[in-house]
Amino acid sequence: MTLIEKLENGNRLNYEDGVNLFDLDVLTLGHYANKIRVAKHQKKTYFNINRHINPTNICKDVCQFCAYSASRKNPDQYTLSHEEILETVKNSSKNGIKEVHIVSAHNPHTGLEWYMDIFKKIKKDFPNIHIKALTAAEIHFLSTQYNLSYEELIDTMIKSGVDSMPGGGAEIFDETVRKRICGGKVSSKEWLEIHKIWHNKGKKSNATMLFGHIETREHRVDHILRLRELQDITGGFNAFIPLVFQTQNNYLKVKEPVTANEILKTYAVSRILLDNIPNIKAYWATSTVKLALIAQEFGANDVDGTIEKESIQSAAGAKSKHGVAQNEFVDLIKNSGFTPVERDSVYNELKIY
C-alpha cells in the first residue's frame, strides 16, 4: 500500500511512513492533516486566558540551546519572592486568567519548599485558577536534589495544588542530539517515565518537541512516535506542542531559523502521526501569531493563550514578551476563518465566539 493510500484510508503510520511524509509537498500534507483536524475539531481554534510566570532564571544546567538561564550569557540573575508572584497572580486574576503557568530554571538555591509553598499560597488565595507547573526536567532536578523518587515528588506537587504538568524539557528524545544540546538534563527515558507516573495519578499533561536546531526529520518522527506509544498506554496527554527553536543568544549557533514551510510540515506530520493525542498546539510565542494561525490549516487546532508576559522564548529572540490581548486573539482567529473557543487548561469549552 502506498503512503497516499494509507493516508486516504486513515491507516496508522509507522516510522518509515512518518519520515516519508516530509517528502510530500506542504499543501498535500496540509490537506491530510486538515482532514484529521476537521474530523476532530471542525473549525474550532482553542485558546485560553493564562499568565506565564518564570520565577527564577538561575540554573545549574548548561543547555546549549537556552538563552534564558542566567548562568552564562544572561548576567541578569533574578529570583522572584512569593510576594511578587502572588501580586502578579492577583493582578492577572483581574484580567480573568483561568490558568497560571509556572516554569523556571533549575535553581539549586531556592529549595523544594519554596516551590511547594508558592503553589499552596496561589491555590489558597485563588482556588479557581488552574496551576500548571513544573516540567519533567524540573521534577527530575528536584528529585535528584532532594533524593526523592519521582512518585514522592509528584505526590507532593499534587498535595500542594498543582493541577497539570506542562510539556517542557522534552526537547528532542534522541540521546545523541540530547547530549549535545542539553547534556546532564533529564533523559528522554526519564521524561517519559515522569509523565507516565503523572498520568497514572489521573492527571493530564502536555508534551513538547523542540525542533529547527541540529536535529533531523528522522529525530522528529522518532520523538513523535515515542509520545504516541506512551499515549497508547496512559491517554494522559492533552496536547502536543512542536516548539520552534529560537536562534538568538545561545551556544548552538544555528545560523538560519527553520523555514515556515518546514514548520508547517512539522505541524502537519505531528497531526497525522499522533492519532491518539487530541490537540496540536501551534504555540504562537515560538512560531509568531501569524504562522500559528496559518498552522490551523495544517493540523493545529490551538494557539495557546494570552500569556501576558513571556520570558523564556523572548530571551532567544521571539516577539512574545508582552503576550496578546484576548479581544485581539478572538479577532485574529475569526479573520482567519476559524471559530475562536476559549477553553480551560484541560480543554473544557468555556466560551464559543
C-alpha positions in Angstrom: 0.0 0.0 0.0 1.4 3.4 -0.9 1.7 6.3 1.6 -1.1 8.2 -0.1 -3.3 5.1 0.0 -2.6 4.8 3.8 -3.5 8.5 4.2 -6.7 8.1 2.3 -7.7 5.1 4.3 -6.7 6.7 7.7 -4.2 3.9 8.5 -1.9 4.3 11.5 1.5 5.1 10.1 4.9 3.7 11.1 8.3 5.3 11.5 9.3 4.9 7.8 5.9 6.3 6.8 6.5 9.3 9.1 9.9 10.1 7.6 8.4 9.8 4.1 5.6 12.2 4.9 8.2 15.0 4.9 8.9 14.3 1.3 5.3 15.2 0.3 4.8 18.8 -0.7 3.5 21.1 2.0 0.0 21.5 0.5 -0.6 17.7 0.2 0.5 17.3 3.9 -1.8 20.2 4.8 -4.7 18.6 3.1 -4.4 15.3 5.0 -3.6 17.0 8.3 -6.6 19.4 7.9 -8.9 16.5 7.2 -8.0 14.9 10.5 -8.3 18.3 12.3 -11.8 18.9 10.9 -12.9 15.4 11.9 -11.8 16.1 15.5 -12.5 19.8 15.9 -14.3 21.2 12.9 -13.4 24.9 12.5 -12.7 25.5 16.2 -9.5 27.1 17.3 -8.8 27.0 21.0 -7.1 29.5 23.3 -7.0 30.2 27.0 -6.7 33.2 29.2 -3.5 32.5 31.0 -0.5 34.0 32.7 3.1 32.7 32.4 5.3 33.2 35.4 9.0 32.3 35.3 10.1 32.6 39.0 13.8 32.3 38.6 16.4 32.2 35.8 19.3 30.9 37.9 20.2 27.4 36.6 22.6 24.6 37.5 22.4 23.2 34.0 24.1 24.4 30.9 21.8 23.7 28.0 23.4 24.8 24.7 20.0 25.9 23.2 18.9 28.1 26.1 19.0 31.9 26.2 17.0 32.2 29.4 19.4 30.8 32.0 21.4 33.4 33.9 24.4 31.2 34.4 26.1 32.1 31.2 25.2 34.7 28.6 22.5 36.4 30.7 24.1 38.1 33.6 20.8 39.5 35.0 20.1 36.9 37.6 16.7 37.0 39.5 14.5 35.0 41.8 11.0 36.3 42.5 9.8 36.4 46.0 6.5 34.7 46.9 5.0 38.2 47.5 5.9 39.2 43.9 4.5 36.0 42.4 1.2 36.4 44.4 0.9 40.0 43.4 1.4 39.0 39.7 -1.4 36.4 40.1 -3.6 38.9 41.8 -3.2 41.4 39.1 -3.7 38.8 36.4 -6.8 37.4 38.1 -8.4 40.8 37.4 -7.9 40.1 33.7 -9.9 36.9 34.1 -7.0 34.4 33.8 -8.0 30.8 34.2 -4.5 29.3 34.4 -1.1 30.3 35.8 1.7 28.5 34.0 4.8 28.3 36.2 8.1 27.1 34.7 11.6 28.2 35.5 15.3 27.3 35.6 16.9 24.7 37.8 17.9 26.9 40.7 19.8 24.9 43.4 19.3 27.7 46.0 15.5 28.1 46.1 14.6 24.7 47.6 11.7 22.3 47.3 9.6 24.0 50.0 10.0 27.3 48.1 8.2 25.8 45.1 5.6 23.9 47.1 4.7 26.8 49.4 4.0 29.1 46.5 1.7 26.6 44.9 -0.2 26.2 48.2 -0.4 30.0 48.5 -1.8 30.5 45.0 -4.3 27.7 45.5 -5.4 29.2 48.8 -5.9 32.7 47.5 -7.1 31.8 44.0 -8.8 28.4 44.3 -10.4 28.7 40.9 -7.1 29.3 39.0 -5.6 26.2 37.5 -1.9 25.7 38.3 0.1 24.2 35.5 3.6 23.9 36.9 7.0 22.0 36.9 8.2 20.4 33.8 9.6 16.8 33.9 13.0 18.4 33.7 12.3 20.4 36.9 10.9 17.3 38.6 14.0 15.3 37.7 16.2 18.2 39.1 14.3 18.4 42.4 14.1 14.7 42.8 17.9 14.4 42.4 18.5 17.4 44.6 16.3 16.1 47.5 16.8 12.3 47.0 13.1 11.8 46.4 11.6 9.3 43.9 9.6 10.8 41.1 6.4 9.4 42.6 7.1 11.0 46.0 7.8 14.4 44.4 4.7 14.1 42.2 2.5 13.2 45.2 3.9 16.3 47.0 3.1 18.5 44.0 -0.5 17.3 43.8 -1.0 17.9 47.6 0.5 21.4 47.1 -2.1 22.3 44.5 -0.6 21.6 41.1 -3.3 20.6 38.7 -1.5 19.7 35.5 2.0 19.5 34.1 3.4 21.5 31.2 5.3 19.6 28.4 8.6 21.4 28.6 12.0 19.7 28.9 11.3 17.1 26.2 13.5 18.9 23.6 14.4 16.0 21.3 14.3 12.5 22.6 17.3 11.2 20.6 20.0 10.8 23.2 22.9 11.7 20.8 21.3 15.1 20.0 20.2 15.5 23.6 23.8 15.0 24.9 24.9 17.9 22.6 22.1 20.3 23.3 21.2 19.6 26.9 23.6 17.1 28.4 23.0 16.5 32.1 19.3 17.3 32.0 16.5 14.8 32.3 17.0 11.9 29.8 14.3 11.0 27.3 13.5 7.8 29.2 13.2 9.7 32.5 11.0 12.4 30.9 8.6 9.7 29.6 8.6 7.9 32.9 7.7 11.1 34.9 4.8 11.8 32.6 3.6 8.2 32.9 3.6 8.4 36.7 1.7 11.7 36.5 -0.9 10.2 34.1 -1.3 7.2 36.4 -2.3 9.6 39.2 -5.3 10.5 37.0 -3.7 13.8 35.9 -3.2 15.4 32.5 -0.1 16.9 30.9 1.2 18.3 27.6 4.1 17.2 25.5 6.6 19.3 23.5 9.3 18.9 20.9 11.9 21.5 20.2 12.8 21.5 16.5 14.7 23.6 14.0 18.2 23.3 15.5 20.6 20.4 14.9 18.0 17.6 14.8 16.9 15.8 11.6 13.4 15.0 10.4 14.1 11.4 11.4 14.7 12.6 15.0 11.4 14.4 15.0 9.5 11.4 13.8 11.2 9.2 16.4 10.2 11.7 19.1 6.6 11.9 18.0 6.2 8.1 17.9 7.6 7.7 21.4 4.9 10.1 22.6 2.3 8.1 20.6 3.5 4.9 22.3 3.1 6.4 25.8 -0.3 7.9 24.9 -1.5 4.4 23.8 -0.7 3.2 27.4 -1.9 6.2 29.5 -4.1 8.5 27.4 -2.8 11.3 29.6 -1.5 13.9 27.1 -3.9 16.8 26.3 -1.9 18.4 23.6 1.3 18.1 21.6 3.3 21.3 21.1 6.0 21.5 18.5 8.2 24.4 19.7 10.1 26.3 17.0 13.8 26.8 18.0 14.8 30.5 18.5 18.2 31.2 17.2 19.5 34.2 19.2 21.6 34.3 22.4 22.6 30.7 22.8 25.6 28.4 22.2 24.2 26.2 19.3 25.0 28.9 16.8 22.3 27.8 14.3 22.7 30.5 11.6 19.4 30.3 9.8 16.0 29.8 11.5 13.9 26.9 10.3 11.7 27.9 7.3 7.9 28.5 7.5 7.5 25.6 5.0 9.3 23.2 7.4 7.4 24.5 10.4 4.1 23.8 8.7 5.2 20.4 7.5 6.2 19.5 11.1 2.8 20.6 12.4 1.0 18.5 9.7 3.2 15.4 10.3 2.5 15.7 14.0 -1.3 15.8 13.4 -1.1 12.8 11.0 1.1 10.6 13.2 -0.5 11.5 16.6 -3.8 9.8 16.1 -4.3 9.4 19.8 -3.4 12.9 21.2 -6.4 15.1 20.7 -4.9 18.6 20.3 -2.0 20.0 18.3 -0.9 23.4 19.6 0.8 26.0 17.4 2.4 27.9 20.3 2.4 31.4 18.9 5.3 32.5 21.2 7.7 30.4 19.2 6.1 30.5 15.7 4.6 34.1 15.7 0.9 34.7 15.8 0.5 34.8 12.0 2.2 31.5 11.4 0.3 29.9 14.3 -2.9 31.0 12.6 -1.8 29.6 9.2 -0.9 26.3 11.1 -4.6 26.0 11.8 -4.9 24.9 8.2 -2.1 22.3 8.7 -3.5 20.2 11.6 -3.1 22.6 14.6 -6.3 23.5 16.5 -4.9 25.6 19.3 -2.8 28.8 19.6 -2.1 28.6 23.4 -3.2 31.7 25.3 -2.9 35.4 26.2 0.3 34.7 28.3 0.6 38.4 29.4 4.4 38.1 29.9 6.8 35.6 28.5 10.5 35.4 29.4 12.0 32.2 28.0 11.3 32.3 24.3 11.7 36.1 24.1 15.2 35.8 25.6 16.1 33.9 22.5 14.6 36.4 20.1 10.9 35.6 19.9 8.4 38.5 19.8 6.4 37.2 22.7 7.4 39.2 25.7 4.1 41.0 26.3 1.5 38.4 25.2 -1.6 39.1 23.1 -4.8 40.7 24.3 -7.9 38.5 24.5 -10.0 40.6 22.1 -7.1 40.6 19.6 -6.9 36.8 19.7 -10.6 36.5 19.1 -10.5 38.9 16.1 -7.4 37.2 14.6 -8.9 33.8 14.8 -12.2 34.9 13.3 -10.4 36.8 10.5 -8.5 33.6 9.7 -11.8 31.8 9.1 -12.0 29.8 12.3 -14.2 29.8 15.3 -12.5 31.1 18.5 -13.2 28.9 21.5 -12.0 29.9 24.9 -11.0 26.7 26.8 -9.8 25.8 30.3 -6.5 24.0 30.9 -7.9 20.6 30.2 -9.9 21.6 27.1 -13.3 22.1 28.5 -15.0 24.7 26.3 -15.8 27.9 28.3 -17.0 30.2 25.5 -17.6 30.0 21.8 -17.3 33.3 20.0 
